[in-house]
Structure formats: structure tokens, C-alpha cells
Amino acid sequence: MKLYIFLIGIFCISRLPAQTLGGNAVFNFLLQPNTAQSAALGGVNVSAIGNEVGMSFQNPALLRDGMHQQVNTSFNAFLAGIKNYSLTTAYHVEPIQSNIAVGVNYFNYGTITQTDASGNVLGSLRPVDYVVQVMASKQYHERFWYGLTMKYINSNYGQYRSSGLAFDVGVAYYDSANQLQVSVVAKNIGTQLKTYDGGNQKEEIPFDLQAGITKRLANAPFQFSLTAHHLQRFDTYYNDTSFRASEGDNGYNDNTFTQRIFSHLVLSTQVFLTEKLELTMGYNFQRRQDLNAYDITSGLNGFSLGTAILLKKLHIRYATGFYQSNLFHQLSLNLNWGGRL
């Protein structure tokens, strides 16, 4: 009965009025992957079959008993000198047969010169964003898991500061015999607590209804995932008409029906070369379309790649992805204080 109520709650959330288009919400750093595995899978994945506590940061229903005492830490050397640090750890609470995890994702944008409207230098500032999360999950019968995440969000850009509170709710169906997992998660249900200018007009945060399916083949070393994001809205393309007009581009409506369908999808493949070596490739349709805007294109936009070395007590993962002629480099370490993974 509890699971049915949970599913009804997710459905009701999906029927809320459509949010603003990409770029108009605050706290968009919440959309960034916190681990190398998530980044390698295309940046969005809520159903991957595996044993890494960092993946529960994106979907609390992926938090499992076997992640007891796991610690995942990640560092991302992102574009333009941006640095991203993440840490997640989990515990299984036997008396209530539940799992609890705590995580943080922190973004440091470096030092920026601060000026007034006339360009006079007033000094410098170090803008940062971070989110602190508490996740909980519980098994329902044999194959279902459900989870809840509570987030405290903080953004600091010098004199402009904002904070917020949000929740994620997720459900996962896992068939271990057939190595199949299906998940649905509603992310970033919440509000600003404090606005940047101190006013009463609160801005929206980036709500996202996601669903995913992952299948590992029985007789071949492959695992495939298909993830759909922003299911609460059909058209996900951001349209800044003023900027497009200044660039001489009025072709927003050139996006076809098929393009708008595929903009919701992320495809990924994991190849298990040996018990200790894994390769990953992801393809994010919307990222490719956004990066190919105007007359700047790259054949590799939207692709992400990753590799993993899986040792008994330590899993090392690396991910990279293509942003025009630039690459990011994300490294994650996953270990268990209690012994083997």
C-alpha cells in the first residue's frame, strides 16, 4: 500500500504546471552529474544496475543494502577553470530495514573580478554553489525499492546569495534474475528559501521528471540504458529570442517533432571487458543539439566516455565528454570502510 501511494504521488507531481524552459530556473547546477559513472553514462541515468553509492545521489531508489559503509568521492576539472567536488556515503540501518545516505556536491567557479556598471574594478569574488543531501531508501516486497531525498541548496555570488529546499522521490523495479531495472524519479520538488536580491518574488528551481530502463545481457558482457528526462514538458529547447535575433538566427521553429522527442533521451552502453575493467559510452541528444547551435558544430558533441578499474577494495572511474573543442575530466573513487566492495 505504501508503494502505491508513493507512485500516485509521483504521478500527481508530473501533472503540475510546466516549469520554465532550460536556463530560466535557478540552481541549474543541480542538473550536473556528481560522479564519473553518471557523467560517462551521458550525464543523466536513474536506472543503472551496479554497486556504487554515488549513483544514489541522482535517484534515492538506487540506494541498496550492499552499499553499507561505502564512500564515493569525485573531482571534476570542468570547463573554464570550474572545479566540482562530490562526496557520498551510506549506512544500512538494520532495526528499520532501511538505508540512509548523506552527500554533498560543491562547485567552485574560481576568482572573478568584481566591477560596477561603469567597469570600475571593485575587487574580486569567489562564487560557489553547493547542495547537501540526505537520502533514504527501503525495499518493498522482492523487486521494488522506493526512496526519498531531501536537499539544502546554497548559492553564493558575492553580494547575491540564495538558498533553497527541495526533494526527490523515486521508485525502482529490479529483477535480479533477468538483470533488468526500471526507475522513475521526480527531482527538485521545492522552492527558494532566500532570493538573490532579498525580495519576495521567488524563482523556480529545475524540476525534472525522469524515467529509465537498464538491461544487462545474460550471454554477452554488455549493459544498455535508456533514460528520458523532462517528461513533464514536451518541448525542452531553450529559446532566447533576443539573442537569436542579434545573431541573425530566427530558426527556433526549425526543430522538428522528431528532434523534440529525441531531446528527452540519453542512451548509454557499458562493456564489461573483464571482472576488473569496464568501458562506458553515453550519448545525450539534447546536449548535442544545444552545443550545435548556430554555426558552431562538432561531430563529437553529446558523446561521453568512461572507464573503470574495479579492484577488491577500490573502484576507480574516469569520465570525459565533448563540449565543442573542450573536454571535461572527472575522476571518482569508490571504497568501503568495512572491507571489500
Secondary structure by P-SEA (a helix, b strand, c coil): caaaaaaaaaaaaaaccccccccccccccccccccaaaaaaccccccccccccccccccccccccccccbbbbbccccccbbbbbbbbbbbbbccccbbbbbbbbbbbccbbbbbcccccccbbbbbbcbbbbbbbbbbccccbbbbbbbbbbbbbcccccccccbbbbbbbbbbccccbbbbccccccccccccccccccccccbbbbbbbbbbbbccccbbbbbbbcccccccccccaaaaaaaacccccccccaaaaaacccccbbbbcccccbbbbbbbbaaaaaaaacccccccccccccbbbbbcccbbbbbbbbbcccbbbbbbbbbbbccccc
